[in-house]
Amino acid sequence: MGRIPGSKNKKMWIREGDIVIANPWEIQDSKADVIWKYTRPQIEWLERKGYLN
């Protein structure tokens, strides 16, 4: 389960299938803070470079 920090929660919407970077909580490793959401052009670049399969 991911949580969007307060400074980003009104600007960022996450849908199923989106690619994000998440930072796991130290206390509960089953939960995390979402720190970055990739845009479509960024995802395409990552796929071309082989970072995503």
N, C-alpha and C positions, 0 to 999 in steps of 0.2 A: 504494500500500500504506500502510495506517495502523497506527500503534502506539499502544496505550493506555498512558500513563505509569503508573509503579508505584503512585502514590498512588490511582489509580482502577481499576486492572485487576481487582481482586477484586469491585468493586461494579458494574462496567459490562460488559454483554454487548452486542456489536454483531452484528446479523444483516443479511443482504442486504435492501436496501430501507429500512433505517433512515436517518434524516436526521441528519447530524452536522456539526459545525464542525471543520475540520482546519487545523492550522498547518504549512505545508510546511517541511521542513528546509532550512537554508541551503546545506548541502553537497550534498545529493541532492534535487533538486526532484521526483523521482518518488516520494519517501516523505514521510510527514507524521505528526505527533502528533495524535491525536484529543483535542480539548479539551472538547467538549460533545456530548451526545446528546440530541436533542429527544424529549419524551414525546408520546404520541398527542394530548392536548389542545393542546399547544403547536403541533404540526404542523397540526391543524385550524384554529387561530387564524391561523397563517401563510398557509394556503390561503385562508381567508375574506378576509384583508387583501390578497391578491394577491401576496404575496412568493414563493409557490411556484406554479408552473403545472402 
